[in-house]
Amino acid sequence: MANSSLYAHLHGPHSAECLLDWRRRASIAMGTARALLYLHRHATPKIIHGSVKATNVLLDSDFRAHAGDFGLARLIPDDGTDHEKIASSESQRGYLAPEYAAMSGKPTAGCDVYSFGIILLELASGRRPVEKSGSGKACGIRSWVLPLARQGRYDEIADSKLGDKFSGPELRRMVLVGLACTRSEPEKRPTMLQVVPLLKGESKETLVKLEREELFSPDSTTVSSQGTPTPDGSTDSAPPLKKDKELVGA
């Protein structure tokens, strides 16, 4: 792709160029969401990507997002037969849903949603999925974001490279959707069909409910970078469908 990958611009060789302004980040989030929605709901057969991560969000000459490299792709034909190819989970470190290992490495739609949520938190904060804290311990991005979001300190979550040039309401929305997508219980995550209108700001009541009642409850649990639930709420570790189809790369 002309502009490499999201990883290259957030964490890699192009990160110092600061080409990802807020408008582009919001566009990348929506483009990736629509690509996954197409795979999950409208492709024939339906497809679970299974390897959603920043290196696989490819950016064209206009910085439009395309989903590429279906490393763990799982096809779901209408007859219910599964055809899957499994890749190493090491390359997915920080992106794997906690239930992935328990399911013998078989990706699900919920796993894609979880990984997409991590990407949203990356776009908002500029942080990697897993970083080392000052003490040298691995810290998952959700564990870093959640306490700040609970206190309404969204400006402190924003990537410092953005300065003050971002939309506060849009950043809050991106963070809330990212936290919802990365809940430890797969049944409590939104589907990609629900994620798209949430990102577009069409489900304001749902966002308010997430913030007031669900995500920020005192006993809310998250997962570590290794997929282990932690009880303290911290972690260590659409345009027309034919247009959405264009967002799916090889």
DODO-387364 format. One line per 3 residues: number of its first residue (from 0); their letters; for each residue x, y, z of C-alpha. Coordinates in Angstrom, 2 decimals. Example, Ala and Ser with C-alpha at 12.3 -4.5 7.8 and 13.67 -1.06 7.14 Angstrom:
% residues 2
0> AS> 12.30 -4.50 7.80 ~ 13.67 -1.06 7.14
//
This chain:
% residues 250
0> MAN> 0.00 0.00 0.00 ~ 1.15 3.54 -0.81 ~ 1.26 4.67 2.82
3> SSL> 2.33 1.39 4.38 ~ 0.41 0.44 7.53 ~ -1.13 1.99 10.60
6> YAH> 1.69 0.47 12.64 ~ 4.31 2.26 10.54 ~ 2.71 5.62 11.27
9> LHG> 1.91 5.07 14.95 ~ 4.97 3.14 16.10 ~ 7.29 2.53 13.14
12> PHS> 9.47 4.36 10.61 ~ 6.88 7.03 9.77 ~ 5.87 7.87 13.33
15> AEC> 8.16 10.90 13.56 ~ 6.51 12.43 10.49 ~ 3.23 12.91 12.40
18> LLD> 1.08 12.39 9.31 ~ -1.86 10.97 11.24 ~ -3.88 13.99 12.26
21> WRR> -7.17 13.49 14.04 ~ -9.24 13.54 10.85 ~ -7.17 10.72 9.38
24> RAS> -7.29 8.69 12.59 ~ -11.07 8.94 12.75 ~ -11.28 7.95 9.09
27> IAM> -8.98 4.95 9.65 ~ -11.10 3.82 12.60 ~ -14.29 4.00 10.56
30> GTA> -12.74 2.41 7.48 ~ -11.42 -0.53 9.49 ~ -14.78 -0.95 11.23
33> RAL> -16.63 -1.02 7.92 ~ -14.17 -3.51 6.44 ~ -14.70 -5.88 9.38
36> LYL> -18.46 -5.38 9.19 ~ -18.35 -6.37 5.54 ~ -16.36 -9.52 6.33
39> HRH> -18.58 -10.54 9.24 ~ -21.98 -9.78 7.75 ~ -21.92 -9.34 4.00
42> ATP> -19.06 -11.36 2.48 ~ -19.97 -14.70 0.90 ~ -18.98 -16.79 2.70
45> KII> -18.72 -14.70 5.85 ~ -15.16 -14.27 7.09 ~ -13.55 -13.85 10.50
48> HGS> -10.29 -12.00 9.92 ~ -8.46 -13.46 12.90 ~ -5.40 -11.22 12.63
51> VKA> -6.64 -7.69 13.26 ~ -3.68 -5.55 14.31 ~ -2.01 -2.29 13.34
54> TNV> 0.39 -3.93 10.88 ~ -2.60 -5.34 8.99 ~ -4.44 -2.03 8.69
57> LLD> -3.04 -0.94 5.33 ~ -3.21 2.68 4.20 ~ -3.61 3.75 0.58
60> SDF> -2.47 7.02 -1.00 ~ -5.39 8.87 0.61 ~ -4.79 7.21 4.00
63> RAH> -7.95 5.15 3.63 ~ -7.81 1.94 5.67 ~ -7.85 -1.52 4.09
66> AGD> -7.86 -4.81 6.00 ~ -5.04 -7.05 4.83 ~ -3.15 -10.26 5.66
69> FGL> -5.80 -12.68 6.85 ~ -3.30 -14.59 8.98 ~ -5.92 -16.48 11.03
72> ARL> -8.76 -16.15 8.53 ~ -11.73 -18.39 9.17 ~ -14.34 -18.83 6.46
75> IPD> -17.91 -19.48 7.52 ~ -19.91 -20.86 4.59 ~ -23.69 -20.94 4.64
78> DGT> -23.61 -24.68 5.37 ~ -21.82 -23.97 8.66 ~ -18.60 -25.73 7.72
81> DHE> -15.50 -24.01 9.06 ~ -12.31 -23.65 7.05 ~ -9.51 -22.05 8.97
84> KIA> -5.79 -21.47 8.86 ~ -3.98 -20.84 12.08 ~ -0.91 -18.61 12.44
87> SSE> 1.36 -17.99 15.40 ~ -0.36 -16.11 18.20 ~ 2.93 -14.42 19.15
90> SQR> 2.51 -11.91 16.33 ~ -0.88 -11.04 17.84 ~ 0.49 -10.21 21.30
93> GYL> -1.65 -7.56 22.89 ~ -4.46 -8.03 20.37 ~ -5.73 -11.49 21.29
96> APE> -9.03 -11.78 23.14 ~ -8.81 -13.66 26.47 ~ -11.04 -16.47 25.22
99> YAA> -8.81 -17.21 22.21 ~ -6.53 -19.72 23.97 ~ -9.48 -21.43 25.65
102> MSG> -11.00 -22.07 22.23 ~ -7.89 -23.90 20.99 ~ -6.81 -20.98 18.88
105> KPT> -9.98 -20.71 16.81 ~ -10.78 -17.06 16.07 ~ -14.34 -15.80 16.41
108> AGC> -16.14 -12.61 15.43 ~ -15.80 -11.55 19.06 ~ -12.03 -11.96 18.80
111> DVY> -12.00 -9.59 15.82 ~ -14.06 -7.08 17.82 ~ -11.61 -7.27 20.72
114> SFG> -8.61 -6.72 18.44 ~ -10.38 -3.81 16.76 ~ -10.97 -2.26 20.18
117> IIL> -7.24 -2.36 20.84 ~ -6.67 -0.54 17.54 ~ -9.13 2.16 18.59
120> LEL> -7.22 2.69 21.82 ~ -3.97 2.85 19.83 ~ -5.42 5.47 17.49
123> ASG> -6.62 7.57 20.39 ~ -3.53 7.33 22.59 ~ -0.64 6.56 20.27
126> RRP> 0.47 3.83 22.67 ~ 1.39 0.28 21.73 ~ -0.94 -2.58 22.75
129> VEK> 1.57 -3.60 25.43 ~ 4.27 -1.34 26.87 ~ 6.63 -1.65 29.80
132> SGS> 5.86 0.50 32.80 ~ 8.47 2.38 34.80 ~ 8.94 -0.72 36.95
135> GKA> 9.59 -2.84 33.88 ~ 6.29 -4.71 34.03 ~ 4.24 -5.21 30.88
138> CGI> 1.21 -2.94 30.86 ~ -1.69 -3.47 28.47 ~ -3.13 -0.42 26.75
141> RSW> -6.59 -1.00 28.27 ~ -5.18 -0.91 31.79 ~ -3.58 2.45 31.06
144> VLP> -6.66 3.98 29.41 ~ -9.40 2.74 31.74 ~ -8.45 4.63 34.96
147> LAR> -8.12 7.89 33.03 ~ -11.44 7.37 31.28 ~ -13.14 6.57 34.58
150> QGR> -12.07 10.00 35.82 ~ -13.11 11.72 32.59 ~ -9.50 12.65 31.81
153> YDE> -9.81 12.00 28.08 ~ -7.44 14.82 27.14 ~ -4.66 12.95 28.95
156> IAD> -5.40 9.84 26.89 ~ -4.94 11.69 23.59 ~ -1.71 11.06 21.71
159> SKL> 0.70 13.88 22.54 ~ 1.57 14.13 18.84 ~ -1.91 15.54 18.26
162> GDK> -1.31 18.49 20.55 ~ -4.69 20.11 21.07 ~ -5.78 19.48 17.49
165> FSG> -8.42 16.82 18.01 ~ -12.14 16.64 18.65 ~ -12.80 16.02 22.34
168> PEL> -16.22 14.42 21.79 ~ -14.89 12.20 19.00 ~ -11.90 11.10 21.08
171> RRM> -14.18 10.28 24.01 ~ -16.38 8.26 21.68 ~ -13.42 6.38 20.22
174> VLV> -12.10 5.54 23.69 ~ -15.48 4.38 24.98 ~ -16.07 2.15 21.97
177> GLA> -12.54 0.78 22.30 ~ -13.14 -0.07 25.96 ~ -16.48 -1.69 25.13
180> CTR> -14.89 -3.81 22.41 ~ -12.16 -5.03 24.78 ~ -14.38 -6.24 27.59
183> SEP> -13.22 -9.59 28.93 ~ -16.64 -11.19 28.46 ~ -17.20 -11.71 24.70
186> EKR> -20.98 -11.65 25.08 ~ -20.79 -8.10 26.44 ~ -18.85 -6.73 23.48
189> PTM> -20.72 -4.97 20.69 ~ -20.82 -6.56 17.25 ~ -19.28 -4.76 14.30
192> LQV> -22.83 -3.97 13.19 ~ -23.25 -2.06 16.46 ~ -19.75 -0.55 16.42
195> VPL> -20.19 1.41 13.18 ~ -23.11 3.58 14.39 ~ -21.42 3.98 17.78
198> LKG> -18.34 5.43 16.10 ~ -20.51 7.66 13.94 ~ -22.16 9.10 17.04
201> ESK> -25.57 7.71 16.17 ~ -26.01 5.83 19.46 ~ -25.42 8.53 22.06
204> ETL> -27.69 6.86 24.63 ~ -25.64 3.67 24.39 ~ -22.42 5.60 24.98
207> VKL> -23.89 7.30 28.03 ~ -25.02 3.93 29.37 ~ -21.56 2.46 28.83
210> ERE> -19.89 5.32 30.66 ~ -22.33 5.57 33.55 ~ -23.40 2.01 34.18
213> ELF> -21.32 -0.66 32.50 ~ -17.69 0.10 31.70 ~ -16.93 2.14 34.77
216> SPD> -18.61 0.14 37.50 ~ -16.25 -0.47 40.47 ~ -16.16 -4.21 39.88
219> STT> -15.51 -3.91 36.16 ~ -12.85 -6.43 35.16 ~ -10.36 -6.38 32.33
222> VSS> -7.76 -8.81 31.12 ~ -4.01 -8.94 31.19 ~ -1.84 -8.99 28.09
225> QGT> -1.75 -12.75 28.46 ~ -5.54 -13.01 28.60 ~ -5.90 -13.50 32.36
228> PTP> -8.79 -11.65 34.02 ~ -7.79 -9.31 36.82 ~ -10.31 -8.47 39.56
231> DGS> -9.03 -4.96 40.28 ~ -10.00 -3.50 36.91 ~ -6.42 -3.12 35.73
234> TDS> -4.19 -5.04 33.34 ~ -0.55 -5.96 33.28 ~ 0.18 -6.72 30.34
237> APP> -21.77 2.88 6.24 ~ -21.33 3.83 2.61 ~ -22.83 1.29 0.15
240> LKK> -21.62 -2.27 0.74 ~ -19.84 -2.42 -2.59 ~ -17.64 0.42 -1.35
243> DKE> -16.98 -1.38 1.94 ~ -15.83 -4.37 -0.10 ~ -13.09 -2.20 -1.58
246> LVG> -11.65 -1.73 1.92 ~ -10.80 -5.42 2.16 ~ -7.29 -6.00 0.84
249> A> -5.60 -9.21 -0.12
//
